[in-house]
Amino acid sequence: MTVSEIVENYNPDILILEPTGLSFPSQIRDEMLNMNIMMSFAPVITLIDVTRFTDEVKQMPKFVEQQLKETDIIGMNKTDLSDDGKIKTVEMFLKSMSPKARLLKMSAKDAKTAETLYDILSVDTDIDYERADSAEKSEKLDSIEYSNVTTYSGAYSITGNLTKEETGKLLENIITAVGADIGKENPSFVGHIKMALKVDGTFVKVSYTAGQDDRKIEADYISQEKEETDGKYDLIFLAAVTNVEKGKVTEIVDRAFDIFLSAKKLGFEKQKSENNLKRPISL
């Protein structure tokens, strides 16, 4: 529906789709082939984080294998943060799993990366997806089931007095506790935990990135238009982790909110859906 609206209202020459990391791009492509819109397809690009890739393969091997089968270009990102030995090991694995794909070593910090990608995508691909017989289209697979990733997201209505500094510290404490407890369930888990709250004209977002040997917490303070809140806030969260049961992830996250929000003497109520938010916010 969104693509149809974009075509009708803007009719762009190029449309770039960035699905979630838990999708199979070929399934999106096949759905678009059924639309009554004339289009051709550029190559599918799959980005991998070289620093965490080995851990991800161990945690979700079937999913990684399927994504690599579907890609035309593999962007080996964050090569600036990895040593030559690790890069070589990952490169050999990728070549064995997806021998026809083009490998591109890159760093998103390098401005030349975008130029290189643009040059590659500007060249017509040899793959003619539009002429593919329906029997050759990708098998319908449940990407979530394949990924071994459990996701849990939601929002809390918060009442009380907060500053942006207090908010950042509060979210860091909650997210640290959540990460530690999930680690007790699966010490090798990989994934992301994110929380955010807007206060004093600042969108405070805290992210926990987990790899087996690389776990870090980052906080971003993004200035936005200030609004009168009367001490009422929307706190949103997302947890996406490998190989931990949904019930356990839900229990861990909810318990952490209960402990830390109560200790801060804040009023709080879990929202039934994001539709209750004053304004939906993307993490």
C-alpha positions as a Markdown table, in Angstrom:
| # | Residue | x | y | z |
|---|---|---|---|---|
| 1 | Met | 0.0 | 0.0 | 0.0 |
| 2 | Thr | 2.8 | 2.4 | 0.9 |
| 3 | Val | 4.7 | 1.8 | -2.3 |
| 4 | Ser | 1.5 | 2.3 | -4.3 |
| 5 | Glu | 0.9 | 5.7 | -2.6 |
| 6 | Ile | 4.5 | 6.7 | -3.2 |
| 7 | Val | 4.3 | 5.9 | -6.9 |
| 8 | Glu | 0.9 | 7.7 | -7.2 |
| 9 | Asn | 1.9 | 10.8 | -5.3 |
| 10 | Tyr | 5.6 | 11.2 | -6.2 |
| 11 | Asn | 6.4 | 8.8 | -9.0 |
| 12 | Pro | 10.1 | 8.5 | -8.0 |
| 13 | Asp | 12.8 | 7.2 | -10.3 |
| 14 | Ile | 14.4 | 5.2 | -7.5 |
| 15 | Leu | 12.9 | 3.7 | -4.4 |
| 16 | Ile | 15.3 | 2.3 | -1.7 |
| 17 | Leu | 13.8 | -0.2 | 0.7 |
| 18 | Glu | 15.5 | -0.9 | 4.0 |
| 19 | Pro | 13.6 | -3.7 | 5.7 |
| 20 | Thr | 14.3 | -4.9 | 9.3 |
| 21 | Gly | 17.3 | -7.1 | 9.8 |
| 22 | Leu | 14.8 | -10.0 | 10.4 |
| 23 | Ser | 13.4 | -10.0 | 6.9 |
| 24 | Phe | 14.0 | -12.0 | 3.7 |
| 25 | Pro | 14.4 | -9.4 | 0.9 |
| 26 | Ser | 13.4 | -11.8 | -1.8 |
| 27 | Gln | 9.9 | -12.2 | -0.2 |
| 28 | Ile | 9.4 | -8.4 | -0.4 |
| 29 | Arg | 10.6 | -8.4 | -4.0 |
| 30 | Asp | 8.2 | -11.2 | -4.9 |
| 31 | Glu | 5.3 | -9.3 | -3.4 |
| 32 | Met | 6.2 | -6.2 | -5.4 |
| 33 | Leu | 6.4 | -8.3 | -8.6 |
| 34 | Asn | 2.7 | -9.0 | -8.1 |
| 35 | Met | 1.8 | -5.2 | -8.1 |
| 36 | Asn | 0.5 | -3.6 | -11.2 |
| 37 | Ile | 3.5 | -1.2 | -11.4 |
| 38 | Met | 6.2 | -1.3 | -14.0 |
| 39 | Met | 9.5 | -1.5 | -12.2 |
| 40 | Ser | 13.0 | -3.1 | -12.4 |
| 41 | Phe | 15.1 | -4.2 | -9.5 |
| 42 | Ala | 18.6 | -3.2 | -8.5 |
| 43 | Pro | 20.7 | -5.9 | -6.7 |
| 44 | Val | 19.8 | -6.9 | -3.2 |
| 45 | Ile | 22.4 | -5.6 | -0.7 |
| 46 | Thr | 23.0 | -7.4 | 2.6 |
| 47 | Leu | 25.0 | -5.5 | 5.2 |
| 48 | Ile | 26.9 | -7.5 | 7.9 |
| 49 | Asp | 28.7 | -6.2 | 11.0 |
| 50 | Val | 32.1 | -7.8 | 10.7 |
| 51 | Thr | 32.7 | -7.4 | 14.4 |
| 52 | Arg | 29.7 | -9.4 | 15.4 |
| 53 | Phe | 29.1 | -11.7 | 12.4 |
| 54 | Thr | 30.7 | -14.8 | 13.9 |
| 55 | Asp | 28.5 | -14.5 | 17.0 |
| 56 | Glu | 25.4 | -14.0 | 14.9 |
| 57 | Val | 26.1 | -17.1 | 12.8 |
| 58 | Lys | 26.4 | -19.2 | 15.9 |
| 59 | Gln | 23.1 | -17.9 | 17.3 |
| 60 | Met | 21.0 | -18.0 | 14.1 |
| 61 | Pro | 22.7 | -20.2 | 11.5 |
| 62 | Lys | 19.7 | -21.1 | 9.4 |
| 63 | Phe | 18.6 | -17.4 | 9.1 |
| 64 | Val | 22.1 | -16.1 | 8.2 |
| 65 | Glu | 22.4 | -18.9 | 5.6 |
| 66 | Gln | 19.0 | -18.0 | 4.0 |
| 67 | Gln | 19.8 | -14.3 | 3.8 |
| 68 | Leu | 23.1 | -14.9 | 2.2 |
| 69 | Lys | 21.5 | -17.1 | -0.4 |
| 70 | Glu | 19.2 | -14.3 | -1.4 |
| 71 | Thr | 21.8 | -11.5 | -1.7 |
| 72 | Asp | 23.6 | -10.1 | -4.7 |
| 73 | Ile | 26.0 | -7.7 | -2.9 |
| 74 | Ile | 27.4 | -8.2 | 0.6 |
| 75 | Gly | 28.6 | -5.1 | 2.4 |
| 76 | Met | 31.2 | -6.1 | 5.0 |
| 77 | Asn | 30.7 | -3.1 | 7.3 |
| 78 | Lys | 32.8 | -1.9 | 10.2 |
| 79 | Thr | 36.0 | -3.2 | 8.8 |
| 80 | Asp | 37.7 | -0.2 | 10.5 |
| 81 | Leu | 36.9 | -1.8 | 13.9 |
| 82 | Ser | 38.1 | -5.3 | 13.1 |
| 83 | Asp | 41.6 | -6.8 | 12.6 |
| 84 | Asp | 42.8 | -8.3 | 9.3 |
| 85 | Gly | 42.6 | -11.9 | 10.6 |
| 86 | Lys | 38.9 | -11.6 | 11.6 |
| 87 | Ile | 38.0 | -9.8 | 8.3 |
| 88 | Lys | 39.7 | -12.6 | 6.3 |
| 89 | Thr | 37.9 | -15.3 | 8.3 |
| 90 | Val | 34.5 | -13.7 | 7.7 |
| 91 | Glu | 35.3 | -13.1 | 4.0 |
| 92 | Met | 36.1 | -16.8 | 3.5 |
| 93 | Phe | 32.9 | -17.9 | 5.2 |
| 94 | Leu | 30.8 | -15.4 | 3.0 |
| 95 | Lys | 32.4 | -16.7 | -0.2 |
| 96 | Ser | 31.6 | -20.3 | 0.8 |
| 97 | Met | 28.0 | -19.4 | 1.6 |
| 98 | Ser | 27.3 | -17.0 | -1.2 |
| 99 | Pro | 29.9 | -17.6 | -4.0 |
| 100 | Lys | 28.1 | -15.5 | -6.6 |
| 101 | Ala | 27.6 | -12.4 | -4.4 |
| 102 | Arg | 29.9 | -9.4 | -4.8 |
| 103 | Leu | 31.8 | -8.7 | -1.6 |
| 104 | Leu | 32.4 | -5.0 | -0.6 |
| 105 | Lys | 34.6 | -4.2 | 2.3 |
| 106 | Met | 33.4 | -0.9 | 3.8 |
| 107 | Ser | 33.0 | 1.4 | 6.7 |
| 108 | Ala | 29.9 | 3.6 | 7.0 |
| 109 | Lys | 32.2 | 6.3 | 8.5 |
| 110 | Asp | 34.0 | 6.6 | 5.1 |
| 111 | Ala | 32.2 | 8.9 | 2.7 |
| 112 | Lys | 33.6 | 6.9 | -0.2 |
| 113 | Thr | 31.4 | 3.9 | 0.8 |
| 114 | Ala | 28.2 | 5.7 | -0.3 |
| 115 | Glu | 29.8 | 6.7 | -3.6 |
| 116 | Thr | 31.0 | 3.1 | -4.3 |
| 117 | Leu | 27.6 | 1.7 | -3.6 |
| 118 | Tyr | 26.0 | 4.3 | -5.9 |
| 119 | Asp | 28.3 | 3.4 | -8.7 |
| 120 | Ile | 27.6 | -0.3 | -8.3 |
| 121 | Leu | 23.8 | 0.2 | -8.2 |
| 122 | Ser | 23.9 | 2.5 | -11.2 |
| 123 | Val | 25.0 | -0.4 | -13.4 |
| 124 | Asp | 22.2 | -2.6 | -14.7 |
| 125 | Thr | 22.1 | -6.0 | -13.0 |
| 126 | Asp | 22.3 | -9.2 | -14.9 |
| 127 | Ile | 19.5 | -10.7 | -12.8 |
| 128 | Asp | 16.1 | -10.2 | -14.5 |
| 129 | Tyr | 13.7 | -10.7 | -11.6 |
| 130 | Glu | 10.7 | -9.6 | -13.7 |
| 131 | Arg | 11.0 | -12.6 | -15.9 |
| 132 | Ala | 11.4 | -15.1 | -13.2 |
| 133 | Asp | 8.8 | -17.9 | -13.4 |
| 134 | Ser | 6.5 | -18.0 | -10.4 |
| 135 | Ala | 7.7 | -21.5 | -9.5 |
| 136 | Glu | 11.2 | -20.0 | -9.1 |
| 137 | Lys | 10.2 | -17.4 | -6.6 |
| 138 | Ser | 11.4 | -17.7 | -3.1 |
| 139 | Glu | 9.8 | -20.2 | -0.8 |
| 140 | Lys | 7.6 | -18.5 | 1.8 |
| 141 | Leu | 9.6 | -18.9 | 5.1 |
| 142 | Asp | 8.8 | -17.4 | 8.5 |
| 143 | Ser | 11.8 | -15.2 | 8.9 |
| 144 | Ile | 11.2 | -14.7 | 12.7 |
| 145 | Glu | 11.0 | -18.4 | 13.2 |
| 146 | Tyr | 14.2 | -18.9 | 11.2 |
| 147 | Ser | 16.1 | -16.2 | 13.1 |
| 148 | Asn | 15.7 | -17.6 | 16.6 |
| 149 | Val | 15.1 | -14.0 | 17.7 |
| 150 | Thr | 12.5 | -13.1 | 20.3 |
| 151 | Thr | 11.1 | -9.6 | 20.2 |
| 152 | Tyr | 9.2 | -7.7 | 22.8 |
| 153 | Ser | 8.2 | -4.1 | 22.5 |
| 154 | Gly | 5.8 | -1.6 | 24.1 |
| 155 | Ala | 5.3 | 1.6 | 26.0 |
| 156 | Tyr | 4.8 | 2.9 | 29.4 |
| 157 | Ser | 2.9 | 6.1 | 30.5 |
| 158 | Ile | 5.1 | 7.8 | 33.0 |
| 159 | Thr | 4.2 | 10.6 | 35.5 |
| 160 | Gly | 6.6 | 12.6 | 37.6 |
| 161 | Asn | 9.4 | 15.0 | 37.4 |
| 162 | Leu | 12.4 | 14.2 | 35.2 |
| 163 | Thr | 15.3 | 16.0 | 33.6 |
| 164 | Lys | 17.1 | 14.8 | 30.5 |
| 165 | Glu | 20.2 | 13.8 | 32.6 |
| 166 | Glu | 18.0 | 11.8 | 35.1 |
| 167 | Thr | 16.2 | 10.2 | 32.2 |
| 168 | Gly | 19.5 | 9.1 | 30.5 |
| 169 | Lys | 20.7 | 7.6 | 33.8 |
| 170 | Leu | 17.4 | 5.9 | 34.5 |
| 171 | Leu | 17.2 | 4.3 | 31.0 |
| 172 | Glu | 20.9 | 3.2 | 31.3 |
| 173 | Asn | 20.2 | 1.5 | 34.6 |
| 174 | Ile | 17.1 | -0.3 | 33.3 |
| 175 | Ile | 18.7 | -1.4 | 30.1 |
| 176 | Thr | 21.9 | -2.6 | 31.9 |
| 177 | Ala | 19.7 | -4.7 | 34.3 |
| 178 | Val | 17.7 | -6.2 | 31.4 |
| 179 | Gly | 20.9 | -7.1 | 29.5 |
| 180 | Ala | 22.4 | -8.7 | 32.5 |
| 181 | Asp | 19.4 | -10.9 | 33.2 |
| 182 | Ile | 19.0 | -11.9 | 29.6 |
| 183 | Gly | 22.6 | -12.9 | 29.7 |
| 184 | Lys | 21.9 | -15.2 | 32.6 |
| 185 | Glu | 19.4 | -17.0 | 30.3 |
| 186 | Asn | 21.7 | -17.1 | 27.3 |
| 187 | Pro | 25.3 | -15.9 | 27.9 |
| 188 | Ser | 26.0 | -15.9 | 24.2 |
| 189 | Phe | 22.9 | -13.9 | 23.0 |
| 190 | Val | 23.2 | -11.3 | 20.4 |
| 191 | Gly | 20.6 | -8.6 | 19.7 |
| 192 | His | 19.5 | -5.1 | 20.6 |
| 193 | Ile | 17.6 | -3.5 | 23.5 |
| 194 | Lys | 16.4 | 0.1 | 23.0 |
| 195 | Met | 14.5 | 2.5 | 25.2 |
| 196 | Ala | 13.6 | 6.1 | 24.6 |
| 197 | Leu | 11.7 | 9.0 | 26.3 |
| 198 | Lys | 11.3 | 12.7 | 25.3 |
| 199 | Val | 11.8 | 15.2 | 28.1 |
| 200 | Asp | 12.6 | 18.9 | 28.2 |
| 201 | Gly | 12.7 | 19.1 | 24.4 |
| 202 | Thr | 15.2 | 16.3 | 24.2 |
| 203 | Phe | 14.6 | 12.8 | 22.8 |
| 204 | Val | 16.7 | 10.6 | 25.0 |
| 205 | Lys | 17.5 | 7.2 | 23.4 |
| 206 | Val | 19.6 | 4.5 | 25.1 |
| 207 | Ser | 20.7 | 1.4 | 23.1 |
| 208 | Tyr | 22.3 | -1.8 | 24.2 |
| 209 | Thr | 24.1 | -3.8 | 21.5 |
| 210 | Ala | 25.0 | -7.3 | 22.3 |
| 211 | Gly | 27.6 | -9.7 | 20.8 |
| 212 | Gln | 29.3 | -12.5 | 22.6 |
| 213 | Asp | 32.5 | -10.5 | 23.0 |
| 214 | Asp | 31.2 | -7.0 | 22.3 |
| 215 | Arg | 28.4 | -5.6 | 24.6 |
| 216 | Lys | 28.0 | -1.8 | 24.8 |
| 217 | Ile | 25.5 | 0.8 | 25.9 |
| 218 | Glu | 25.2 | 4.1 | 24.0 |
| 219 | Ala | 23.0 | 7.1 | 24.8 |
| 220 | Asp | 21.9 | 9.7 | 22.4 |
| 221 | Tyr | 20.4 | 13.1 | 23.3 |
| 222 | Ile | 18.6 | 14.6 | 20.3 |
| 223 | Ser | 17.2 | 18.1 | 20.5 |
| 224 | Gln | 13.6 | 18.5 | 19.4 |
| 225 | Glu | 10.8 | 21.0 | 19.7 |
| 226 | Lys | 9.9 | 21.5 | 23.3 |
| 227 | Glu | 6.4 | 20.6 | 24.4 |
| 228 | Glu | 4.4 | 21.0 | 27.6 |
| 229 | Thr | 4.1 | 17.6 | 29.2 |
| 230 | Asp | 2.7 | 18.5 | 32.6 |
| 231 | Gly | 4.9 | 15.8 | 34.0 |
| 232 | Lys | 3.5 | 13.1 | 31.7 |
| 233 | Tyr | 5.8 | 11.1 | 29.4 |
| 234 | Asp | 5.7 | 8.2 | 27.0 |
| 235 | Leu | 8.6 | 5.7 | 27.5 |
| 236 | Ile | 9.0 | 3.2 | 24.6 |
| 237 | Phe | 11.1 | 0.1 | 24.5 |
| 238 | Leu | 12.2 | -2.7 | 22.2 |
| 239 | Ala | 14.1 | -5.9 | 23.0 |
| 240 | Ala | 15.2 | -8.3 | 20.2 |
| 241 | Val | 17.5 | -11.1 | 21.4 |
| 242 | Thr | 18.4 | -14.6 | 20.3 |
| 243 | Asn | 17.5 | -17.9 | 21.8 |
| 244 | Val | 15.6 | -16.8 | 24.9 |
| 245 | Glu | 11.9 | -17.7 | 25.4 |
| 246 | Lys | 9.4 | -14.9 | 24.8 |
| 247 | Gly | 7.9 | -15.3 | 28.3 |
| 248 | Lys | 11.2 | -15.0 | 29.9 |
| 249 | Val | 12.2 | -11.8 | 27.9 |
| 250 | Thr | 8.8 | -10.3 | 28.8 |
| 251 | Glu | 9.3 | -11.1 | 32.5 |
| 252 | Ile | 12.8 | -9.7 | 32.6 |
| 253 | Val | 11.9 | -6.4 | 30.9 |
| 254 | Asp | 8.7 | -5.8 | 32.9 |
| 255 | Arg | 10.4 | -6.6 | 36.2 |
| 256 | Ala | 13.2 | -4.1 | 35.4 |
| 257 | Phe | 10.8 | -1.3 | 34.7 |
| 258 | Asp | 8.8 | -2.1 | 37.9 |
| 259 | Ile | 12.0 | -2.0 | 40.0 |
| 260 | Phe | 13.6 | 1.1 | 38.6 |
| 261 | Leu | 10.5 | 3.2 | 38.0 |
| 262 | Ser | 9.2 | 2.5 | 41.5 |
| 263 | Ala | 12.6 | 3.3 | 43.0 |
| 264 | Lys | 12.5 | 6.6 | 41.2 |
| 265 | Lys | 9.1 | 7.2 | 42.7 |
| 266 | Leu | 7.5 | 7.7 | 39.3 |
| 267 | Gly | 3.9 | 6.8 | 38.5 |
| 268 | Phe | 3.8 | 4.3 | 35.6 |
| 269 | Glu | 1.3 | 2.2 | 33.6 |
| 270 | Lys | 2.0 | -0.2 | 30.8 |
| 271 | Gln | 0.2 | 0.8 | 27.6 |
| 272 | Lys | -1.8 | -1.9 | 25.8 |
| 273 | Ser | -0.6 | -0.7 | 22.4 |
| 274 | Glu | 1.4 | 2.0 | 20.7 |
| 275 | Asn | -1.9 | 3.4 | 19.5 |
| 276 | Asn | -2.3 | 4.9 | 23.0 |
| 277 | Leu | 0.8 | 7.1 | 22.5 |
| 278 | Lys | 0.2 | 10.8 | 21.9 |
| 279 | Arg | 2.4 | 10.4 | 18.9 |
| 280 | Pro | 4.0 | 7.1 | 17.6 |
| 281 | Ile | 7.8 | 7.2 | 17.9 |
| 282 | Ser | 10.3 | 5.1 | 16.1 |
| 283 | Leu | 13.2 | 3.6 | 17.9 |
